[in-house]
Each structure stands twice: as C-alpha cells, then as structure tokens.
Amino acid sequence: MRTVPEGLRERYDALLDELLEMGEFRRGTIIERYRRCGKSRCACADNKHPGHGPQRILTYKEEGVTRTINLASAAAMEMARGHVQEHKHFLDWSKRWQRVQEEICDQRMKQSLVPAQEGDATPVQDGAPKKKLRRASRAKSRGKSRP
C-alpha cells in the first residue's frame, strides 16, 4: 500500500475513522399512507374519513425494479428511518472520500518524474481549449448497397 501524502494524511485518517464508526444502513424511501378499500358501505368511503392505515412502507430500486417492504410497526419504521438516514450519511462520506482520493492522485501525477515518450498524447492543460475533431468527408451508407 502506498503512503498518503502528508498534506492529506489527516483528512484521509479522519474519513477512515468515520467509516469504521458508521452504523447499519440501507437505501430507500419510507412513506406512511392511508388507503380506501373501495367498499361502498365501509367507513373509509366517507370523504371525511382518512382511510385505512397507516400503512408503513419502505421502497427502493434494485436493478431497475422497485422493491417494497411493509413495515409492521412504528418501531420498525423508526429503525428503517435510521438506516435510511445513515445511508445518506454514507453517500456524503463517499463523495468526500472520492475528493481525497482525487487529490492524492493529482499530487502523485505532479510528483511523477516519468517523461512523456514520443507518440504519447499531450495532456490538455487546465483551461486550454480543446481541438475539434474533423468529420469524414464522405457520407456513410444508409442501408443495402445496390449491385
């Protein structure tokens, strides 16, 4: 494992300590809803009635599919709320970790003494305009060609 540059060692160690102290987490959204059952003789059919419930639900996406977990009690909902809040904390930590890692990489590239070899692409300087690529002069075919 490489050493961390001195100027970043304190932030690096603080982020690692913060990660070790982090609790359980999960992604998702928690909602509490009241529903109408649709029976005409039920009390929920009255506009003044809030509906059946509360139904406590945790939803999250997994591989493009929305997953739903019914939370049986208010205690389960509070526990899940803490997990979701801790996930937000983890996402914030992840962004700060990424910034530190990028700064480490930047410092290593600046310290690098490897000279550029012929044929290597020249790095674009900060703020320098990029060159535009030229388009091919002939049109591309669109379909089957005729014999």
Secondary structure, DSSP 8 states (H G I E B T S, - for coil): -----HHHHHHHHHHHHHHHH-------EEEEEEE----TTSGGGSTTS--EEEEEEEEEEETTEEEEEEE-SHHHHHHHHHHHHHHHHHHHHHHHHHHHHHHHHHHHHHH------TT------TT---------SS----S----
